[in-house]
Amino acid sequence: MLEYSTAFYIYDSFKIIVDRPFNKLLTIFFVLHHSICDIVLVTCINDKRYEGLILTSLLMEVNSVFVHTRLLLKYSGKTENAVFPTVKMLNLVTNIPFRYYVGKHVIERMLARPNYSRDSKWYFAMTSIGIISTLNILVLVRVFHQGNSFFNITIYKVNIFRLYSAFSAKTEDR
C-alpha cells in the first residue's frame, strides 16, 4: 500500500506539472502536497517505522475522491445535474472527519512518543504533518468558498419547502 501510494503521488505530481489543468497557485499547492507525501512515504518505507501512522494518514485521501470528482464535474460543465450538489455536500461532509480528525489523531500519536526517541526523522514528520495540516485548512476554506456550504444547502432545502408549501396551499384553495 505504501509503495502504491508513493508511485501514485509521483505520477500525479508529474501529471499536474505537465498538464497544468489548474492555476499556478493550485499547481504549487498540489505539487507541494505530493512532494511532502512522497518524502514521508519513502522515508517510512526505507526505515520500516511509522507505517501504521502513515497508513492512518492516508485516510485523509478519502475526501480527495469528492474533491476531484467535484473538479471533474466542474471542468466538464456538468454542474447542473443532480450529482453535482450531492458531490459538493459529500466533499464538505467528508472534509472535517477525514482530514482534521485523522490529522489530529496522527499528531497526538506522534506527540505521545517519549522525548528520548524523537530523532531528526520525528521532527521531519512533525513538520510535514504541520504543513499538510496548513494545506488542509486551505482546502477547507476552499470548500466553504465553492458555494456549497451547509448553510447554502440548508437555504436551498428551505426554499424547496416553501415552494412545496405554496403549491400545496394553492391546490387546497381549489
PyMOL commands that set and color helices and strands:
alter all, ss='L'
color gray80, all
select helices_A, chain A and resi 2-19+24-47+51-75+83-111+115-117+120-145+150-173
alter helices_A, ss='H'
color red, helices_A
deselect
rebuild
show_as cartoon
